[in-house]
Structure formats: C-alpha cells, structure tokens
Amino acid sequence: MPRDIRQFTVNGHAFDEAIRHEENEITRRLLIAVRFYLFRRLYHDRYEPPAYPVDVAFFMDVMHDFFEGHDDIRDILAGKEINSFEAD
C-alpha cells in the first residue's frame, strides 16, 4: 500500500526547485534519479520508513554538491577514493 510521503519529509519542494534551476544537464539528470530513489523508498510500504522526517532541502544540497563534482564522480568510478575536505 502506498504511503503519503509528506509525513516522512520536511521541505519536500526542494527537489523540484533544485531540478528546475539546474543548468548542467548531467547534474540535473542525477538529481532527478536520486529524487526517484528517495521518493520510491518513502512511498512504498515494502521499505521501512525513516525514524525521523527527512529534510529534503538539506539532502538535496548534499546531493547537488556531490553531483556537480563531475571530475570527482569520474575518479570514484575509476576506483579513486575521495576522502579529504579539500577547498572547492
């Protein structure tokens, strides 16, 4: 049975706003994909719901920071570890 995901989220509008304003096509597609996976997890009752509401705006900001680092993603896929807090 599907669930009302509003009970599990805060700032649920953040995904659509970020996707709508993203100019880079690759980053935009990655944001769309992560939105799908998060909402699928929240929507279907076959998955355990989160213990606390998910702040979608915070999650979206973190995912955007990661997804816009195309070179870092390439390095990760090539087997390199990204594990330092270097300046942007």
All heavy atoms as an XYZ file, in Angstrom:
751
protein
N       0.844     -1.188      0.000
C       0.000      0.000      0.000
C       0.882      1.241      0.000
O       1.777      1.365      0.834
C      -0.874     -0.036      1.250
C      -1.758      1.132      1.408
S      -3.384      0.580      0.944
C      -4.304      2.034      1.048
N       0.657      2.158     -0.898
C       1.450      3.399     -0.929
C       1.204      4.253      0.319
O       0.134      4.227      0.905
C       0.942      4.117     -2.174
C       0.242      3.081     -2.976
C      -0.253      2.047     -2.015
N       2.240      5.009      0.700
C       2.152      5.899      1.850
C       2.139      7.351      1.383
O       2.610      7.673      0.301
C       3.369      5.719      2.758
C       3.487      4.358      3.375
C       4.626      4.325      4.366
N       5.907      4.304      3.703
C       6.878      3.437      3.970
N       6.725      2.527      4.896
N       8.012      3.481      3.331
N       1.646      8.212      2.224
C       1.716      9.648      1.995
C       3.104     10.097      2.446
O       3.391     10.123      3.642
C       0.622     10.355      2.790
C       0.641     11.857      2.593
O       1.533     12.376      1.883
O      -0.243     12.518      3.157
N       3.974     10.420      1.514
C       5.367     10.717      1.868
C       5.523     12.029      2.621
O       6.563     12.268      3.222
C       6.293     10.697      0.641
C       5.963     11.813     -0.336
C       6.267      9.345     -0.024
C       6.980     11.973     -1.435
N       4.506     12.866      2.635
C       4.611     14.141      3.355
C       4.851     13.927      4.846
O       5.470     14.766      5.497
C       3.360     14.985      3.131
C       3.263     15.478      1.682
C       1.972     16.203      1.464
N       0.894     15.208      1.596
C      -0.377     15.460      1.365
N      -0.758     16.663      1.021
N      -1.293     14.515      1.491
N       4.407     12.801      5.376
C       4.634     12.536      6.799
C       6.090     12.194      7.095
O       6.505     12.205      8.252
C       3.717     11.415      7.290
C       3.985     10.059      6.654
C       3.010      9.001      7.103
O       2.664      8.946      8.271
N       2.563      8.172      6.177
N       6.863     11.889      6.067
C       8.262     11.489      6.246
C       9.256     12.534      5.752
O      10.462     12.277      5.729
C       8.534     10.171      5.525
C       7.661      9.047      5.985
C       6.717      8.495      5.140
C       7.752      8.562      7.278
C       5.903      7.466      5.566
C       6.933      7.533      7.714
C       6.003      6.985      6.856
N       8.757     13.692      5.306
C       9.662     14.697      4.745
C       9.398     16.083      5.313
O       8.305     16.402      5.758
C       9.525     14.784      3.212
O       8.188     15.153      2.867
C       9.893     13.482      2.541
N      10.435     16.892      5.266
C      10.374     18.317      5.563
C      10.968     18.997      4.334
O      11.932     18.500      3.760
C      11.215     18.667      6.812
C      11.246     20.160      7.062
C      10.711     17.909      8.024
N      10.408     20.097      3.908
C      10.906     20.833      2.733
C      10.854     19.995      1.463
O      11.775     20.020      0.645
C      12.342     21.337      2.962
C      12.446     22.278      4.122
O      11.611     23.156      4.281
N      13.449     22.097      4.961
N       9.783     19.264      1.276
C       9.654     18.374      0.118
C       9.712     19.066     -1.226
O      10.018     18.444     -2.233
N       9.464     20.354     -1.262
C       9.503     21.119     -2.510
C      10.930     21.320     -3.033
O      11.117     21.698     -4.183
C       8.870     22.488     -2.282
C       9.634     23.302     -1.284
N       9.539     23.082      0.080
C      10.549     24.290     -1.444
C      10.350     23.916      0.703
N      10.966     24.655     -0.197
N      11.929     21.076     -2.220
C      13.311     21.405     -2.569
C      13.811     20.662     -3.801
O      14.585     21.221     -4.583
C      14.234     21.123     -1.382
N      13.403     19.425     -3.998
C      13.861     18.678     -5.170
C      13.429     19.352     -6.458
O      14.238     19.599     -7.348
C      13.310     17.241     -5.164
C      14.248     16.247     -4.566
C      13.847     15.479     -3.503
C      15.516     16.058     -5.076
C      14.694     14.545     -2.942
C      16.372     15.128     -4.526
C      15.957     14.371     -3.454
N      12.148     19.656     -6.563
C      11.647     20.249     -7.797
C      12.289     21.598     -8.078
O      12.624     21.901     -9.228
C      10.125     20.382     -7.740
C       9.437     19.026     -7.754
O      10.019     18.068     -8.309
O       8.330     18.920     -7.198
N      12.489     22.397     -7.050
C      13.122     23.698     -7.234
C      14.563     23.550     -7.721
O      14.988     24.244     -8.642
C      13.077     24.499     -5.943
C      11.694     24.994     -5.595
C      11.662     25.750     -4.281
O      12.736     26.172     -3.796
O      10.555     25.924     -3.750
N      15.307     22.672     -7.108
C      16.705     22.486     -7.498
C      16.812     21.938     -8.920
O      17.660     22.379     -9.692
C      17.412     21.560     -6.520
N      15.960     20.997     -9.254
C      15.985     20.415    -10.602
C      15.613     21.474    -11.632
O      16.250     21.600    -12.675
C      15.055     19.188    -10.676
C      15.661     18.040     -9.860
C      14.795     18.774    -12.116
C      14.714     16.885     -9.592
N      14.611     22.254    -11.335
C      14.141     23.284    -12.269
C      15.220     24.341    -12.525
O      15.346     24.852    -13.635
C      12.879     23.938    -11.716
C      12.213     24.919    -12.638
C      10.872     25.446    -12.171
N      10.685     25.595    -10.740
C       9.972     24.751     -9.965
N       9.396     23.691    -10.480
N       9.838     24.970     -8.673
N      16.033     24.645    -11.520
C      17.033     25.698    -11.659
C      18.418     25.200    -12.066
O      19.312     26.012    -12.290
C      17.130     26.494    -10.355
C      15.895     27.270    -10.073
N      14.959     26.861     -9.154
C      15.406     28.411    -10.613
C      13.965     27.717     -9.134
N      14.203     28.665    -10.014
N      18.597     23.886    -12.154
C      19.916     23.340    -12.509
C      20.155     23.497    -14.010
O      19.380     23.022    -14.832
C      20.011     21.868    -12.111
C      21.334     21.231    -12.452
C      22.518     21.986    -11.863
O      22.507     22.264    -10.651
O      23.456     22.282    -12.638
N      21.249     24.153    -14.363
C      21.564     24.393    -15.773
C      22.377     23.268    -16.402
O      22.299     23.042    -17.607
C      22.301     25.722    -15.912
C      21.429     26.901    -15.534
C      22.151     28.229    -15.659
O      23.278     28.254    -16.189
O      21.574     29.238    -15.234
N      23.173     22.566    -15.612
C      24.005     21.490    -16.157
C      23.153     20.235    -16.335
O      22.562     19.733    -15.376
C      25.184     21.225    -15.222
C      26.118     20.179    -15.787
O      25.821     18.989    -15.712
N      27.212     20.623    -16.356
N      23.116     19.734    -17.554
C      22.240     18.597    -17.879
C      22.618     17.323    -17.117
O      21.742     16.589    -16.657
C      22.270     18.332    -19.390
C      21.348     17.242    -19.843
C      19.866     17.547    -19.657
O      19.495     18.731    -19.517
O      19.065     16.597    -19.644
N      23.883     17.054    -16.954
C      24.313     15.847    -16.241
C      23.897     15.933    -14.771
O      23.320     14.989    -14.219
C      25.837     15.636    -16.363
C      26.193     15.313    -17.810
C      26.316     14.528    -15.428
C      27.675     15.337    -18.095
N      24.187     17.065    -14.141
C      23.804     17.242    -12.740
C      22.295     17.149    -12.584
O      21.793     16.517    -11.655
C      24.329     18.593    -12.211
O      25.749     18.633    -12.370
C      23.974     18.794    -10.751
N      21.550     17.757    -13.504
C      20.087     17.720    -13.447
C      19.568     16.292    -13.531
O      18.701     15.882    -12.768
C      19.484     18.565    -14.567
C      17.984     18.771    -14.446
C      17.451     19.715    -15.512
N      17.462     19.120    -16.828
C      16.596     18.201    -17.253
N      15.652     17.779    -16.459
N      16.683     17.708    -18.459
N      20.128     15.496    -14.424
C      19.686     14.096    -14.560
C      20.003     13.274    -13.308
O      19.217     12.422    -12.895
C      20.317     13.457    -15.790
C      19.712     13.960    -17.067
C      20.418     13.365    -18.267
N      19.911     13.962    -19.475
C      19.471     13.268    -20.514
N      19.488     11.954    -20.474
N      19.031     13.886    -21.580
N      21.148     13.531    -12.703
C      21.496     12.831    -11.460
C      20.550     13.227    -10.331
O      20.136     12.373     -9.531
C      22.952     13.120    -11.080
C      24.000     12.479    -11.987
C      25.378     13.065    -11.705
C      24.006     10.975    -11.833
N      20.176     14.490    -10.265
C      19.220     14.944     -9.246
C      17.849     14.297     -9.448
O      17.190     13.911     -8.483
C      19.099     16.469     -9.267
C      20.335     17.232     -8.807
C      20.150     18.727     -9.057
C      20.657     16.959     -7.362
N      17.436     14.183    -10.683
C      16.162     13.514    -10.988
C      16.214     12.060    -10.538
O      15.265     11.549     -9.941
C      15.827     13.627    -12.491
C      15.476     15.082    -12.840
C      14.684     12.683    -12.868
C      15.405     15.361    -14.326
N      17.327     11.397    -10.801
C      17.462      9.983    -10.419
C      17.418      9.804     -8.907
O      16.724      8.916     -8.394
C      18.765      9.410    -10.987
N      18.140     10.643     -8.159
C      18.148     10.482     -6.705
C      16.783     10.837     -6.119
O      16.354     10.240     -5.131
C      19.301     11.264     -6.045
C      19.003     12.742     -5.946
C      19.621     10.696     -4.672
N      16.077     11.786     -6.722
C      14.709     12.093     -6.276
C      13.833     10.859     -6.430
O      13.073     10.499     -5.531
C      14.121     13.251     -7.069
C      12.658     13.525     -6.697
C      12.023     14.584     -7.540
N      11.968     14.168     -8.935
C      11.456     14.893     -9.909
N      10.998     16.095     -9.660
N      11.433     14.437    -11.135
N      13.950     10.177     -7.569
C      13.173      8.962     -7.808
C      13.458      7.908     -6.740
O      12.542      7.335     -6.159
C      13.472      8.406     -9.202
C      12.923      7.028     -9.414
C      11.575      6.838     -9.692
C      13.745      5.919     -9.309
C      11.058      5.571     -9.864
C      13.231      4.642     -9.485
C      11.892      4.472     -9.764
N      14.727      7.669     -6.467
C      15.086      6.628     -5.497
C      14.642      6.975     -4.084
O      14.156      6.111     -3.352
C      16.595      6.348     -5.534
C      16.964      5.413     -6.656
C      17.326      5.901     -7.908
C      16.925      4.041     -6.481
C      17.645      5.044     -8.942
C      17.237      3.174     -7.510
C      17.600      3.678     -8.734
O      17.902      2.828     -9.758
N      14.797      8.231     -3.683
C      14.356      8.629     -2.354
C      12.838      8.510     -2.230
O      12.332      7.909     -1.274
C      14.784     10.060     -2.042
C      14.263     10.608     -0.709
C      14.825      9.821      0.476
C      14.570     12.087     -0.579
N      12.107      9.055     -3.181
C      10.649      9.044     -3.082
C      10.086      7.634     -3.215
O       9.096      7.302     -2.579
C      10.030      9.997     -4.090
C      10.163     11.445     -3.690
C       9.673     12.440     -4.492
C      10.779     11.820     -2.504
C       9.778     13.781     -4.131
C      10.899     13.148     -2.126
C      10.398     14.132     -2.948
N      10.722      6.796     -4.016
C      10.280      5.397     -4.099
C      10.418      4.727     -2.738
O       9.524      4.014     -2.274
C      11.091      4.631     -5.143
C      10.669      3.172     -5.243
C      11.482      2.413     -6.240
N      12.848      2.284     -5.754
C      13.771      1.577     -6.361
N      13.520      0.968     -7.496
N      14.993      1.501     -5.859
N      11.530      4.992     -2.075
C      11.793      4.400     -0.760
C      10.769      4.894      0.270
O      10.311      4.141      1.111
C      13.215      4.754     -0.338
C      13.673      4.256      0.995
C      13.759      2.776      1.088
N      14.799      2.191      0.297
C      15.624      1.278      0.750
N      15.591      0.916      2.016
N      16.487      0.711     -0.051
N      10.405      6.155      0.191
C       9.439      6.725      1.135
C       8.005      6.315      0.810
O       7.184      6.150      1.705
C       9.535      8.253      1.140
C      10.844      8.848      1.649
C      10.857     10.347      1.397
C      11.055      8.536      3.112
N       7.692      6.152     -0.461
C       6.325      5.930     -0.924
C       5.831      4.505     -0.690
O       4.699      4.293     -0.279
C       6.253      6.283     -2.412
C       4.904      6.150     -3.049
C       3.901      7.072     -2.788
C       4.643      5.123     -3.941
C       2.651      6.967     -3.390
C       3.397      5.008     -4.544
C       2.414      5.934     -4.270
O       1.195      5.829     -4.863
N       6.688      3.529     -0.957
C       6.257      2.130     -0.891
C       6.408      1.558      0.512
O       7.453      1.688      1.148
C       7.049      1.267     -1.876
C       6.702      1.558     -3.291
N       5.489      1.252     -3.830
C       7.414      2.133     -4.282
C       5.449      1.617     -5.088
N       6.611      2.175     -5.384
N       5.372      0.900      0.976
C       5.408      0.353      2.331
C       6.242     -0.921      2.442
O       6.422     -1.443      3.531
C       4.000      0.143      2.882
C       3.177     -0.845      2.080
O       3.705     -1.450      1.122
O       1.990     -1.013      2.405
N       6.795     -1.398      1.348
C       7.686     -2.560      1.448
C       9.043     -2.161      2.031
O       9.842     -3.004      2.407
C       7.851     -3.240      0.092
C       8.606     -2.436     -0.927
C       8.778     -3.234     -2.227
N       9.433     -2.446     -3.221
C       8.909     -2.084     -4.371
N       7.688     -2.468     -4.680
N       9.574     -1.362     -5.228
N       9.303     -0.849      2.099
C      10.527     -0.328      2.716
C      10.201      0.221      4.099
O       9.142      0.786      4.321
C      11.131      0.800      1.871
C      11.499      0.397      0.471
C      10.767      0.858     -0.610
C      12.572     -0.443      0.230
C      11.096      0.495     -1.904
C      12.908     -0.816     -1.062
C      12.174     -0.332     -2.124
O      12.509     -0.692     -3.395
N      11.134      0.076      5.000
C      10.989      0.645      6.340
C      11.030      2.171      6.246
O      11.925      2.733      5.628
C      12.142      0.143      7.227
C      12.014      0.496      8.660
C      10.918     -0.281      9.364
O      10.587     -1.399      8.932
O      10.388      0.248     10.347
N      10.084      2.864      6.866
C      10.119      4.326      6.811
C      11.236      4.870      7.702
O      11.690      4.190      8.615
C       8.747      4.739      7.345
C       8.322      3.612      8.209
C       8.923      2.367      7.603
N      11.662      6.099      7.450
C      12.713      6.671      8.301
C      12.189      6.913      9.719
O      10.995      7.140      9.923
C      13.046      7.993      7.606
C      11.853      8.323      6.787
C      11.221      7.016      6.412
N      13.085      6.879     10.675
C      12.703      7.109     12.067
C      12.304      8.568     12.300
O      11.492      8.856     13.162
C      13.855      6.733     12.992
N      12.903      9.474     11.533
C      12.627     10.903     11.637
C      12.382     11.451     10.239
O      12.888     10.912      9.252
C      13.810     11.641     12.271
C      14.108     11.165     13.671
C      15.079     10.207     13.911
C      13.379     11.664     14.750
C      15.341      9.757     15.191
C      13.630     11.222     16.032
C      14.608     10.267     16.251
O      14.845      9.827     17.520
N      11.651     12.542     10.126
C      11.429     13.129      8.800
C      12.741     13.497      8.111
O      13.682     13.957      8.753
C      10.597     14.383      9.092
C       9.927     14.094     10.392
C      10.915     13.266     11.168
N      12.794     13.275      6.826
C      13.951     13.604      6.007
C      13.843     15.070      5.602
O      12.825     15.490      5.061
C      13.997     12.720      4.734
C      15.131     13.143      3.818
C      14.093     11.256      5.107
N      14.896     15.842      5.881
C      14.924     17.233      5.425
C      15.391     17.210      3.973
O      16.576     17.091      3.682
C      15.866     18.062      6.295
C      15.864     19.536      5.925
O      15.454     19.885      4.799
O      16.273     20.345      6.768
N      14.435     17.283      3.080
C      14.723     17.151      1.654
C      15.633     18.277      1.165
O      16.515     18.045      0.333
C      13.417     17.083      0.841
C      13.694     17.063     -0.646
C      12.605     15.855      1.244
N      15.484     19.477      1.695
C      16.341     20.587      1.273
C      17.798     20.311      1.623
O      18.696     20.510      0.797
C      15.874     21.897      1.907
N      18.052     19.823      2.835
C      19.431     19.502      3.235
C      19.981     18.358      2.380
O      21.094     18.434      1.858
C      19.474     19.121      4.721
C      20.844     18.732      5.187
C      21.780     19.702      5.506
C      21.203     17.402      5.305
C      23.049     19.348      5.932
C      22.466     17.033      5.724
C      23.399     18.016      6.039
N      19.183     17.298      2.236
C      19.595     16.148      1.425
C      19.888     16.593     -0.005
O      20.881     16.190     -0.601
C      18.493     15.085      1.455
C      18.802     13.860      0.668
C      19.710     12.932      1.115
C      18.165     13.630     -0.552
C      19.990     11.782      0.387
C      18.435     12.494     -1.292
C      19.354     11.570     -0.826
N      19.026     17.443     -0.553
C      19.202     17.932     -1.913
C      20.485     18.735     -2.050
O      21.210     18.589     -3.038
C      17.992     18.797     -2.265
C      17.901     19.166     -3.684
S      17.496     17.690     -4.586
C      18.193     18.118     -6.124
N      20.781     19.581     -1.075
C      22.021     20.361     -1.125
C      23.242     19.456     -1.141
O      24.190     19.684     -1.902
C      22.112     21.320      0.061
C      21.162     22.498     -0.055
O      20.644     22.768     -1.162
O      20.921     23.151      0.987
N      23.234     18.421     -0.299
C      24.367     17.488     -0.259
C      24.499     16.745     -1.589
O      25.595     16.631     -2.147
C      24.219     16.493      0.917
C      25.280     15.401      0.845
C      24.287     17.225      2.246
N      23.383     16.261     -2.107
C      23.424     15.538     -3.384
C      23.872     16.452     -4.514
O      24.653     16.045     -5.372
C      22.050     14.940     -3.710
C      21.620     13.803     -2.801
S      22.632     12.301     -2.981
C      23.869     12.539     -1.733
N      23.413     17.691     -4.504
C      23.838     18.638     -5.544
C      25.343     18.873     -5.479
O      26.031     18.871     -6.508
C      23.074     19.956     -5.423
C      23.416     20.904     -6.520
N      24.431     21.815     -6.415
C      22.889     21.048     -7.755
C      24.517     22.491     -7.542
N      23.590     22.048     -8.375
N      25.861     19.078     -4.259
C      27.310     19.272     -4.113
C      28.076     18.086     -4.684
O      29.096     18.259     -5.358
C      27.689     19.452     -2.640
C      27.239     20.783     -2.072
O      26.796     21.655     -2.846
O      27.315     20.938     -0.835
N      27.603     16.892     -4.407
C      28.269     15.694     -4.920
C      28.121     15.581     -6.438
O      29.089     15.373     -7.153
C      27.702     14.446     -4.237
C      28.254     13.165     -4.796
C      29.587     12.831     -4.615
C      27.444     12.304     -5.505
C      30.100     11.647     -5.125
C      27.954     11.116     -6.017
C      29.283     10.794     -5.835
N      26.909     15.748     -6.936
C      26.642     15.535     -8.363
C      27.300     16.571     -9.257
O      27.622     16.273    -10.404
C      25.145     15.508     -8.633
C      24.444     14.304     -8.070
C      23.122     14.380     -7.683
C      25.091     13.088     -7.923
C      22.458     13.282     -7.176
C      24.447     11.979     -7.416
C      23.127     12.076     -7.041
N      27.509     17.789     -8.762
C      28.141     18.787     -9.624
C      29.654     18.570     -9.728
O      30.303     19.165    -10.572
C      27.806     20.202     -9.172
C      28.512     20.660     -7.935
C      28.187     22.099     -7.570
O      27.478     22.776     -8.338
O      28.638     22.523     -6.510
N      30.201     17.681     -8.903
C      31.629     17.359     -8.973
C      31.876     16.251     -9.993
O      32.276     15.141     -9.638
N      31.650     16.544    -11.252
C      31.748     15.520    -12.305
C      33.121     14.848    -12.334
O      33.214     13.644    -12.558
C      31.417     16.116    -13.666
C      30.038     16.705    -13.719
N      29.681     17.654    -14.642
C      28.941     16.497    -12.955
C      28.421     17.994    -14.456
N      27.946     17.318    -13.432
N      34.171     15.631    -12.103
C      35.511     15.039    -12.087
C      35.662     14.069    -10.921
O      36.265     13.000    -11.061
C      36.592     16.123    -12.001
C      36.688     16.952    -13.273
O      36.279     16.456    -14.349
O      37.152     18.105    -13.185
N      35.109     14.428     -9.769
C      35.155     13.517     -8.615
C      34.387     12.233     -8.907
O      34.833     11.136     -8.544
C      34.562     14.181     -7.365
C      35.460     15.248     -6.778
O      36.673     15.257     -7.095
O      34.957     16.070     -5.992
N      33.253     12.347     -9.536
C      32.463     11.148     -9.877
C      33.248     10.259    -10.823
O      33.300      9.038    -10.644
C      31.096     11.544    -10.466
C      30.244     12.222     -9.392
C      30.371     10.318    -11.026
C      28.967     12.846     -9.904
N      33.892     10.865    -11.821
C      34.728     10.078    -12.744
C      35.840      9.365    -11.983
O      36.119      8.185    -12.223
C      35.334     10.991    -13.812
C      34.601     10.987    -15.124
C      35.389     11.703    -16.225
N      35.431     13.146    -16.093
C      34.398     13.961    -16.287
N      33.237     13.483    -16.591
N      34.533     15.252    -16.166
N      36.475     10.093    -11.053
C      37.556      9.490    -10.258
C      37.038      8.334     -9.407
O      37.683      7.288     -9.308
C      38.216     10.542     -9.357
C      39.046     11.555    -10.130
O      39.350     11.306    -11.321
O      39.375     12.602     -9.539
N      35.884      8.508     -8.789
C      35.292      7.436     -7.977
C      35.013      6.214     -8.825
O      35.336      5.082     -8.438
C      34.010      7.930     -7.279
C      34.357      8.968     -6.199
C      33.222      6.773     -6.682
C      33.159      9.735     -5.682
N      34.423      6.433    -10.001
C      34.125      5.304    -10.892
C      35.385      4.624    -11.396
O      35.364      3.439    -11.729
C      33.256      5.772    -12.067
C      31.854      6.228    -11.678
C      31.141      6.829    -12.887
C      31.046      5.079    -11.090
N      36.495      5.352    -11.413
C      37.776      4.785    -11.822
C      38.500      4.112    -10.661
O      39.597      3.586    -10.831
C      38.664      5.878    -12.421
N      37.903      4.133     -9.458
C      38.487      3.446     -8.319
C      39.228      4.318     -7.332
O      39.761      3.834     -6.340
N      39.292      5.624     -7.572
C      39.992      6.531     -6.662
C      39.101      6.830     -5.446
O      37.897      6.996     -5.583
C      40.322      7.832     -7.378
C      41.072      8.835     -6.536
C      41.386     10.088     -7.325
C      42.043     11.123     -6.432
N      42.243     12.403     -7.113
N      39.717      6.908     -4.277
C      38.971      7.276     -3.074
C      38.972      8.785     -2.911
O      39.988      9.434     -3.057
C      39.611      6.643     -1.838
C      39.381      5.147     -1.763
C      39.808      4.569     -0.429
O      39.676      5.283      0.585
O      40.255      3.431     -0.423
N      37.806      9.302     -2.618
C      37.644     10.727     -2.333
C      37.354     10.819     -0.847
O      36.275     10.485     -0.394
C      36.478     11.342     -3.138
C      36.602     11.057     -4.621
C      36.339     12.830     -2.851
C      37.798     11.697     -5.289
N      38.351     11.243     -0.062
C      38.143     11.212      1.387
C      38.819     12.362      2.114
O      39.195     12.238      3.262
C      38.620      9.883      1.959
C      40.075      9.604      1.640
O      40.777     10.457      1.133
N      40.517      8.398      1.920
N      38.961     13.492      1.430
C      39.536     14.641      2.124
C      38.634     15.852      1.921
O      37.879     15.923      0.969
C      40.945     14.940      1.602
O      40.899     15.342      0.261
N      38.734     16.790      2.846
C      37.954     18.023      2.766
C      38.807     19.106      2.136
O      39.238     20.044      2.786
C      37.494     18.451      4.161
C      36.510     17.514      4.771
C      36.893     16.694      5.826
C      35.227     17.438      4.297
C      35.984     15.824      6.397
C      34.303     16.566      4.863
C      34.696     15.763      5.913
N      39.070     18.981      0.856
C      39.868     19.984      0.162
C      38.984     21.168     -0.187
O      37.780     21.042     -0.390
C      40.465     19.378     -1.109
C      41.403     18.225     -0.830
C      41.869     17.536     -2.085
O      41.525     17.983     -3.187
O      42.556     16.526     -1.956
N      39.594     22.328     -0.283
C      38.839     23.531     -0.660
C      38.259     23.358     -2.053
O      38.867     22.716     -2.920
C      39.772     24.737     -0.631
N      37.084     23.922     -2.253
C      36.422     23.831     -3.565
C      37.176     24.624     -4.608
O      37.740     25.611     -4.404
C      34.992     24.362     -3.479
C      34.125     23.446     -2.615
O      34.501     22.284     -2.414
O      33.072     23.922     -2.155
